[in-house]
Amino acid sequence: MLDEIRHRFAEIHYPAQPTDLFCTFSAGVVSLGANDDSLSLASQADTALYCAKHAGRNQVHSALVDVPYNVVLTEIEA
């Protein structure tokens, strides 16, 4: 969904002199874990945002989430 918003945002242009202005944005996305607090979420999102910027900008990157093996296994078996 955020990637679709990013694409539509990039289609907007603002008439200006001497050239029109075009805007893009990058975003960092994080998932809320059971033991996460607001500071850890902000830090993870910030890291993901800078990964997007360093990868060339105008991108969406998600933070890596450590999921315990047994949780993944349970969801696959279900």
KAVENPE-V986049 format. One record per run of one state. SS is the DSSP state (H for helix, E for strand, L for the rest). FROM is the first residue (numbers start at 0). TO is the last residue. If there is no record, write none. Layout:
BEGIN
ss->[SS SS]
from->[FROM FROM]
to->[TO TO]
END
This chain:
BEGIN
ss->[L H L E L E L E L H L E L H L]
from->[0 1 10 12 14 20 22 26 29 37 54 59 62 68 77]
to->[0 9 11 13 19 21 25 28 36 53 58 61 67 76 77]
END
